[in-house]
Amino acid sequence: MPSSQASPSRPAVRAAGVLFLLAPCWYLFCETIAALGFPGYDYARNYISDLGVPAGGVFEGRTMESRLAEVMNAGFIGEGLLITLAVVALLAADAGRRRRRGALFALLLVHSAGIAVVGLVHGSPENAANGLMLFHGLGAVAAIGAGNAAALVAGTGDALAVGDRPGGVLYRRISTVLGALGFVFAVLLMTHTWLPDGVWERGAVYTIIAWELVTGIVLLRRSAP
């Protein structure tokens, strides 16, 4: 008997998987290159977005000297664009499941918009003086909060239709753990607890990066014949 819902399009699911893999790889590549162009950059004490500040100087006790700021900003904006395209691919892949995926897709789009704002509105002394720093902060909160929330949603439901497929249960558990850890790191960042802020910020961001990589692998497996 034919199913009442159309079968997912394998090429579209495969495209989404590739995009989910490309997004974090592009982000990490840009971060690594930008850090090489920032003399004395401290992964523990500097914020990630310090790499995207084009002007030099000292801001909130941190030295700003990113010589490749445009590379980091391309990383922020590119990651958001690739994840947005992945959402579009998933929408095209399985129209029958759009309602079940609504929360996940909305969170991913908020994450994408937030990280793009981080790349467009720099965390610089100039923006702190003219009031634009508010938008940079809101973008960072949206990127980190919605990204980790997306991992939690993927872990607590079956929005990506992994079901009882091999690795499906493991994927949901990994997603839940990563999302929860991301929020723990975010709280530690906001409370400036124990370790330098750069450590907790990277923890809160890298949980999203890890989840995107795992999701890309799962989607590629799902698209296999």
PyMOL commands that set and color helices and strands:
alter all, ss='L'
color gray80, all
select helices_A, chain A and resi 10-36+48-52+69-93+95-97+102-120+125-130+133-156+168-191+197-223
alter helices_A, ss='H'
color red, helices_A
select strands_A, chain A and resi 57-59+62-64
alter strands_A, ss='S'
color yellow, strands_A
deselect
rebuild
show_as cartoon
